[in-house]
Amino acid sequence: MTDCVIETQNACKRYGKLRALDQVSIRVRRGEIYGLIGDNGAGKTTLLKALVGHIWCDEGTVHLLGSQSAHELNAARRQVGAMIERVGCFPSLTVEKNIEYCRMLKGIPDKRKVGEILELVGLSDKAKAKCKSLSMGMQQRLGLAIALIGEPQILILDEPINGLDPSGIHEMRELLRSLNTQKNITILLSSHILSELQQTATTFGFLAKGKLVEEIGIRELTEKCADYLEIALSDVAAFAAVLDKERPQTRYLVTPDNKIRLYDAAPAYEYSKLAAEHGILVSELEHHACSLEDYYMNLKEGHHA
Amino acid sequence: MLNYIRSEFYRVFHSKGIYVTLALLAACAILINALLACFGAVSPDFAYDNTSFAMQFLLQLPLLYPFAALLIVYVLYEGAGKNGNLKNAVAFGVSREKLLAGQFVVSTIVSLAAMVVTLGVYFACAYALLDFDATIAGTEVIRQVLCVLPTAIASLILALLCVNMTDRGFVGILVWLLVMILIPEIFRYVGYRVDAFARIADWMPGHFMDLQNATELFWQTSAGVGKCMIAGGAGIAVFGLSCWLVLRRKEM
């Protein structure tokens, strides 16, 4: 429990007949980057809103930093930086004044923090620009700056790379990684861009129709999504015997359609050469790489089935 | 809550909105007195280019202050929900009760400051541009303002309720007008037939502060002053409680 900084227990939220959250229990450990994945309307934003106090759960509980009561939960939220949906800013104030407002709101005495945060998110040259004149990408950066002021222990970000250009996405990824590794900030984020999430997150939670379908760590995901080489051969049994004898470390699987899957990093030509050396004919050779997206789509199909 | 109040003051004093509003209110104060002075200069028979008339003009509009409170609240907080600023404060761990209390403190102080500035400009212009006439003194206006103050504060709380209740500013203003103006009018008209309604209407500021049919000036009698205090206090209690009940569980 002490290691767990974000926890929901059987969180439920209904909007009329719609169950936006249905018995969702997640646990985010200190130092993790937790990626929430799901279609539109799956309940990602609802869950994040419940965590930051924008909405209340009808049933179930929410805990941040081990909080046990509503008062403790509110106090814990002072250690949380959040950016949910649109960036909350005063459009007619400049970027710098918006951050200054948040500095005062959080009761941070050091005025230099404003400049530091602007520098960190790459908004220094836009400090005097009014918020209403910012592009969507710049607004995302401002949202992150607002979330980061006060050195939070937890960051809760809803679609943080929305509207960012490719270099902005790269910078955001690097920034989130460095915040996580250097400042030990726990990050809970949702994104539709799964390839991006795969590169950033260390744990994934899959939501569908308000339910948490699966929670999986990056190591387990990597194992499940392990790349493999699929070979169709004239004699699968003979090739398996060759592998056992000459490549005993190679993990392989003989599939029901009489092919062999090799979970090894060795280049494909090495296996075709090996087969040829033993007079086994290779008729098909295909390299499979399962991405987070593939995994998600498979999971979704399984869930629907 | 103190941090929230500090940050709100920072925002208010770094935004154009309040300065533009103050400038417009001051311009109105100057314009009224300047027009009276101009008419007096053009027409020697014009009997109203004196300070008494200027004060009388203000005394005829006791509901000006509740309206001004509505204006200030809307200048300060209209669009706060839409822009997501309140979401930030809630995510920072500021409870809704503290947000409301903070908004109340900030808008009350700003409203009082705006009233002092506007009345100050009005008095200065009146005494500078118009003939002095001691029939109605400025102190009479101040006495009336003190009587109306509880109602103005109740109006301000109602405006806070309206502005936070809906992101559509126009709807909130309609609700405010309904409560402050239309309902007292309905009670007044129904009261012509049903005594109970007339008795209730007697305690509604929208009714007893209407000087058109008044037989006495409410701020000049102890009964009138008492009524102002009780009605204003009841308004503060009712609207304050409504604010707390409606907004403490408001979802964003």
Interface residues (C-beta under 8 A of the other chain):
Chain A: K49 V52 G53 H54 I55 W56 N74 A75 A76 R77 R78 V80 A82 I84 E85 R86 V87 G88 C89 F90 P91 S92 L93 K97 E100 Y101 C102 M104 L105 K106 G107 I146 G150 I156
Chain B: N3 Y4 R6 S7 Y10 R11 H14 S15 K16 G17 N83 G84 N85 L86 K87 N88 A89 V90 A91 F92 G93 V94 S95 R249 E251 M252
